[in-house]
Amino acid sequence: MDVVCRKYSCSYNDRAKCCRKNLHVDVDAYCEDINIIAEKEVEDVSRDMFFHEPDMAPYHHCKTMQISCDSVHCIFNKGGECFSNGIFVGSEKDKAPCNSFVRK
């Protein structure tokens, strides 16, 4: 499973890819495993993005990644586990919502 994450201040974020081996999504469809580092530097690629390809993280497909989910109203939740092919975690002020949530 590939997890794309826009919460760049999280310690598990490696160039928009989640490096955890397991995640937990709460009942409101937010990632509970974020670990915010206030002083984490995030590379600004916007100045050079049209001149050369930015350094992107490799595809982290992991068949053993476990995503537990308490959001019982999501179509990908089956018995407390996420069965999506991959998820996209967004970024809000203090939270990281699961943007792959689809209401049943």
PyMOL CGO cylinders between C-alpha atoms (Angstrom):
from pymol import cmd
from pymol.cgo import CYLINDER

trace = [
    CYLINDER, 0.00, 0.00, 0.00, 1.28, 3.44, -0.85, 0.3, 1, 1, 1, 1, 1, 1,
    CYLINDER, 1.28, 3.44, -0.85, 0.54, 6.31, 1.52, 0.3, 1, 1, 1, 1, 1, 1,
    CYLINDER, 0.54, 6.31, 1.52, 0.94, 9.82, 0.12, 0.3, 1, 1, 1, 1, 1, 1,
    CYLINDER, 0.94, 9.82, 0.12, 1.11, 12.43, 2.87, 0.3, 1, 1, 1, 1, 1, 1,
    CYLINDER, 1.11, 12.43, 2.87, 0.92, 16.22, 2.69, 0.3, 1, 1, 1, 1, 1, 1,
    CYLINDER, 0.92, 16.22, 2.69, 1.72, 16.70, 6.40, 0.3, 1, 1, 1, 1, 1, 1,
    CYLINDER, 1.72, 16.70, 6.40, 5.32, 17.70, 5.72, 0.3, 1, 1, 1, 1, 1, 1,
    CYLINDER, 5.32, 17.70, 5.72, 6.02, 18.63, 9.34, 0.3, 1, 1, 1, 1, 1, 1,
    CYLINDER, 6.02, 18.63, 9.34, 5.48, 15.01, 10.42, 0.3, 1, 1, 1, 1, 1, 1,
    CYLINDER, 5.48, 15.01, 10.42, 8.64, 13.11, 11.33, 0.3, 1, 1, 1, 1, 1, 1,
    CYLINDER, 8.64, 13.11, 11.33, 7.47, 10.10, 9.28, 0.3, 1, 1, 1, 1, 1, 1,
    CYLINDER, 7.47, 10.10, 9.28, 7.06, 12.15, 6.09, 0.3, 1, 1, 1, 1, 1, 1,
    CYLINDER, 7.06, 12.15, 6.09, 9.79, 11.58, 3.49, 0.3, 1, 1, 1, 1, 1, 1,
    CYLINDER, 9.79, 11.58, 3.49, 9.12, 13.86, 0.53, 0.3, 1, 1, 1, 1, 1, 1,
    CYLINDER, 9.12, 13.86, 0.53, 5.34, 13.29, 0.63, 0.3, 1, 1, 1, 1, 1, 1,
    CYLINDER, 5.34, 13.29, 0.63, 5.59, 9.56, 1.40, 0.3, 1, 1, 1, 1, 1, 1,
    CYLINDER, 5.59, 9.56, 1.40, 4.79, 8.01, 4.77, 0.3, 1, 1, 1, 1, 1, 1,
    CYLINDER, 4.79, 8.01, 4.77, 7.60, 5.86, 6.17, 0.3, 1, 1, 1, 1, 1, 1,
    CYLINDER, 7.60, 5.86, 6.17, 5.65, 4.19, 8.99, 0.3, 1, 1, 1, 1, 1, 1,
    CYLINDER, 5.65, 4.19, 8.99, 4.97, 0.46, 8.91, 0.3, 1, 1, 1, 1, 1, 1,
    CYLINDER, 4.97, 0.46, 8.91, 1.46, 0.90, 10.28, 0.3, 1, 1, 1, 1, 1, 1,
    CYLINDER, 1.46, 0.90, 10.28, -1.07, 3.71, 10.64, 0.3, 1, 1, 1, 1, 1, 1,
    CYLINDER, -1.07, 3.71, 10.64, -4.23, 4.28, 12.60, 0.3, 1, 1, 1, 1, 1, 1,
    CYLINDER, -4.23, 4.28, 12.60, -7.13, 6.34, 11.28, 0.3, 1, 1, 1, 1, 1, 1,
    CYLINDER, -7.13, 6.34, 11.28, -9.59, 7.50, 13.93, 0.3, 1, 1, 1, 1, 1, 1,
    CYLINDER, -9.59, 7.50, 13.93, -13.39, 7.54, 13.81, 0.3, 1, 1, 1, 1, 1, 1,
    CYLINDER, -13.39, 7.54, 13.81, -13.37, 11.04, 12.25, 0.3, 1, 1, 1, 1, 1, 1,
    CYLINDER, -13.37, 11.04, 12.25, -11.01, 9.88, 9.45, 0.3, 1, 1, 1, 1, 1, 1,
    CYLINDER, -11.01, 9.88, 9.45, -7.83, 11.56, 10.76, 0.3, 1, 1, 1, 1, 1, 1,
    CYLINDER, -7.83, 11.56, 10.76, -4.38, 9.98, 10.99, 0.3, 1, 1, 1, 1, 1, 1,
    CYLINDER, -4.38, 9.98, 10.99, -3.58, 9.47, 14.68, 0.3, 1, 1, 1, 1, 1, 1,
    CYLINDER, -3.58, 9.47, 14.68, 0.09, 8.67, 14.17, 0.3, 1, 1, 1, 1, 1, 1,
    CYLINDER, 0.09, 8.67, 14.17, 1.40, 12.08, 13.15, 0.3, 1, 1, 1, 1, 1, 1,
    CYLINDER, 1.40, 12.08, 13.15, 4.47, 13.26, 14.99, 0.3, 1, 1, 1, 1, 1, 1,
    CYLINDER, 4.47, 13.26, 14.99, 4.84, 17.00, 14.35, 0.3, 1, 1, 1, 1, 1, 1,
    CYLINDER, 4.84, 17.00, 14.35, 8.32, 18.51, 14.38, 0.3, 1, 1, 1, 1, 1, 1,
    CYLINDER, 8.32, 18.51, 14.38, 7.95, 22.29, 14.42, 0.3, 1, 1, 1, 1, 1, 1,
    CYLINDER, 7.95, 22.29, 14.42, 11.48, 22.97, 13.21, 0.3, 1, 1, 1, 1, 1, 1,
    CYLINDER, 11.48, 22.97, 13.21, 11.54, 20.34, 10.44, 0.3, 1, 1, 1, 1, 1, 1,
    CYLINDER, 11.54, 20.34, 10.44, 12.88, 21.91, 7.27, 0.3, 1, 1, 1, 1, 1, 1,
    CYLINDER, 12.88, 21.91, 7.27, 10.86, 21.34, 4.14, 0.3, 1, 1, 1, 1, 1, 1,
    CYLINDER, 10.86, 21.34, 4.14, 12.53, 21.92, 0.81, 0.3, 1, 1, 1, 1, 1, 1,
    CYLINDER, 12.53, 21.92, 0.81, 10.91, 24.62, -1.33, 0.3, 1, 1, 1, 1, 1, 1,
    CYLINDER, 10.91, 24.62, -1.33, 10.94, 23.25, -4.89, 0.3, 1, 1, 1, 1, 1, 1,
    CYLINDER, 10.94, 23.25, -4.89, 8.68, 25.94, -6.32, 0.3, 1, 1, 1, 1, 1, 1,
    CYLINDER, 8.68, 25.94, -6.32, 11.54, 28.20, -7.53, 0.3, 1, 1, 1, 1, 1, 1,
    CYLINDER, 11.54, 28.20, -7.53, 13.19, 25.54, -9.69, 0.3, 1, 1, 1, 1, 1, 1,
    CYLINDER, 13.19, 25.54, -9.69, 10.31, 23.21, -10.50, 0.3, 1, 1, 1, 1, 1, 1,
    CYLINDER, 10.31, 23.21, -10.50, 10.16, 24.20, -14.17, 0.3, 1, 1, 1, 1, 1, 1,
    CYLINDER, 10.16, 24.20, -14.17, 13.92, 23.95, -14.73, 0.3, 1, 1, 1, 1, 1, 1,
    CYLINDER, 13.92, 23.95, -14.73, 14.66, 20.50, -13.36, 0.3, 1, 1, 1, 1, 1, 1,
    CYLINDER, 14.66, 20.50, -13.36, 12.78, 17.59, -11.88, 0.3, 1, 1, 1, 1, 1, 1,
    CYLINDER, 12.78, 17.59, -11.88, 12.43, 17.86, -8.09, 0.3, 1, 1, 1, 1, 1, 1,
    CYLINDER, 12.43, 17.86, -8.09, 13.88, 15.15, -5.91, 0.3, 1, 1, 1, 1, 1, 1,
    CYLINDER, 13.88, 15.15, -5.91, 10.90, 12.92, -5.19, 0.3, 1, 1, 1, 1, 1, 1,
    CYLINDER, 10.90, 12.92, -5.19, 10.67, 10.09, -2.73, 0.3, 1, 1, 1, 1, 1, 1,
    CYLINDER, 10.67, 10.09, -2.73, 10.68, 6.59, -4.15, 0.3, 1, 1, 1, 1, 1, 1,
    CYLINDER, 10.68, 6.59, -4.15, 7.44, 4.66, -4.41, 0.3, 1, 1, 1, 1, 1, 1,
    CYLINDER, 7.44, 4.66, -4.41, 6.99, 3.00, -1.00, 0.3, 1, 1, 1, 1, 1, 1,
    CYLINDER, 6.99, 3.00, -1.00, 4.65, 0.16, -1.90, 0.3, 1, 1, 1, 1, 1, 1,
    CYLINDER, 4.65, 0.16, -1.90, 4.50, -2.07, 1.14, 0.3, 1, 1, 1, 1, 1, 1,
    CYLINDER, 4.50, -2.07, 1.14, 2.32, -5.16, 1.11, 0.3, 1, 1, 1, 1, 1, 1,
    CYLINDER, 2.32, -5.16, 1.11, 2.81, -5.56, 4.84, 0.3, 1, 1, 1, 1, 1, 1,
    CYLINDER, 2.81, -5.56, 4.84, 1.72, -2.03, 5.83, 0.3, 1, 1, 1, 1, 1, 1,
    CYLINDER, 1.72, -2.03, 5.83, -1.22, -2.23, 8.18, 0.3, 1, 1, 1, 1, 1, 1,
    CYLINDER, -1.22, -2.23, 8.18, -3.73, 0.61, 8.32, 0.3, 1, 1, 1, 1, 1, 1,
    CYLINDER, -3.73, 0.61, 8.32, -6.24, 0.22, 11.09, 0.3, 1, 1, 1, 1, 1, 1,
    CYLINDER, -6.24, 0.22, 11.09, -9.37, 2.34, 10.76, 0.3, 1, 1, 1, 1, 1, 1,
    CYLINDER, -9.37, 2.34, 10.76, -12.07, 3.27, 13.26, 0.3, 1, 1, 1, 1, 1, 1,
    CYLINDER, -12.07, 3.27, 13.26, -14.10, 5.22, 10.68, 0.3, 1, 1, 1, 1, 1, 1,
    CYLINDER, -14.10, 5.22, 10.68, -16.94, 2.72, 10.27, 0.3, 1, 1, 1, 1, 1, 1,
    CYLINDER, -16.94, 2.72, 10.27, -18.68, 4.85, 7.62, 0.3, 1, 1, 1, 1, 1, 1,
    CYLINDER, -18.68, 4.85, 7.62, -15.84, 4.52, 5.08, 0.3, 1, 1, 1, 1, 1, 1,
    CYLINDER, -15.84, 4.52, 5.08, -16.32, 2.07, 2.19, 0.3, 1, 1, 1, 1, 1, 1,
    CYLINDER, -16.32, 2.07, 2.19, -12.69, 0.92, 2.49, 0.3, 1, 1, 1, 1, 1, 1,
    CYLINDER, -12.69, 0.92, 2.49, -13.08, -0.08, 6.17, 0.3, 1, 1, 1, 1, 1, 1,
    CYLINDER, -13.08, -0.08, 6.17, -13.62, -3.82, 6.57, 0.3, 1, 1, 1, 1, 1, 1,
    CYLINDER, -13.62, -3.82, 6.57, -13.43, -5.09, 10.11, 0.3, 1, 1, 1, 1, 1, 1,
    CYLINDER, -13.43, -5.09, 10.11, -11.32, -2.20, 11.34, 0.3, 1, 1, 1, 1, 1, 1,
    CYLINDER, -11.32, -2.20, 11.34, -8.74, -2.39, 8.53, 0.3, 1, 1, 1, 1, 1, 1,
    CYLINDER, -8.74, -2.39, 8.53, -8.34, -0.20, 5.44, 0.3, 1, 1, 1, 1, 1, 1,
    CYLINDER, -8.34, -0.20, 5.44, -8.57, -2.12, 2.18, 0.3, 1, 1, 1, 1, 1, 1,
    CYLINDER, -8.57, -2.12, 2.18, -7.89, 0.77, -0.18, 0.3, 1, 1, 1, 1, 1, 1,
    CYLINDER, -7.89, 0.77, -0.18, -5.07, 0.36, -2.73, 0.3, 1, 1, 1, 1, 1, 1,
    CYLINDER, -5.07, 0.36, -2.73, -3.44, 3.44, -1.22, 0.3, 1, 1, 1, 1, 1, 1,
    CYLINDER, -3.44, 3.44, -1.22, -4.43, 6.45, 0.80, 0.3, 1, 1, 1, 1, 1, 1,
    CYLINDER, -4.43, 6.45, 0.80, -3.84, 10.18, 0.60, 0.3, 1, 1, 1, 1, 1, 1,
    CYLINDER, -3.84, 10.18, 0.60, -3.32, 11.98, 3.90, 0.3, 1, 1, 1, 1, 1, 1,
    CYLINDER, -3.32, 11.98, 3.90, -3.94, 15.71, 3.78, 0.3, 1, 1, 1, 1, 1, 1,
    CYLINDER, -3.94, 15.71, 3.78, -2.79, 18.56, 5.96, 0.3, 1, 1, 1, 1, 1, 1,
    CYLINDER, -2.79, 18.56, 5.96, -4.81, 20.77, 8.24, 0.3, 1, 1, 1, 1, 1, 1,
    CYLINDER, -4.81, 20.77, 8.24, -3.49, 23.02, 11.00, 0.3, 1, 1, 1, 1, 1, 1,
    CYLINDER, -3.49, 23.02, 11.00, -3.03, 20.40, 13.75, 0.3, 1, 1, 1, 1, 1, 1,
    CYLINDER, -3.03, 20.40, 13.75, -4.45, 17.34, 12.02, 0.3, 1, 1, 1, 1, 1, 1,
    CYLINDER, -4.45, 17.34, 12.02, -3.87, 15.04, 9.08, 0.3, 1, 1, 1, 1, 1, 1,
    CYLINDER, -3.87, 15.04, 9.08, -7.17, 13.97, 7.48, 0.3, 1, 1, 1, 1, 1, 1,
    CYLINDER, -7.17, 13.97, 7.48, -7.52, 10.79, 5.47, 0.3, 1, 1, 1, 1, 1, 1,
    CYLINDER, -7.52, 10.79, 5.47, -8.57, 12.28, 2.13, 0.3, 1, 1, 1, 1, 1, 1,
    CYLINDER, -8.57, 12.28, 2.13, -9.27, 8.82, 0.75, 0.3, 1, 1, 1, 1, 1, 1,
    CYLINDER, -9.27, 8.82, 0.75, -12.31, 8.54, 3.04, 0.3, 1, 1, 1, 1, 1, 1,
    CYLINDER, -12.31, 8.54, 3.04, -15.47, 7.75, 1.03, 0.3, 1, 1, 1, 1, 1, 1,
    CYLINDER, -15.47, 7.75, 1.03, -18.74, 7.60, 2.95, 0.3, 1, 1, 1, 1, 1, 1,
    CYLINDER, -18.74, 7.60, 2.95, -20.76, 4.38, 2.55, 0.3, 1, 1, 1, 1, 1, 1,
]
cmd.load_cgo(trace, "trace")
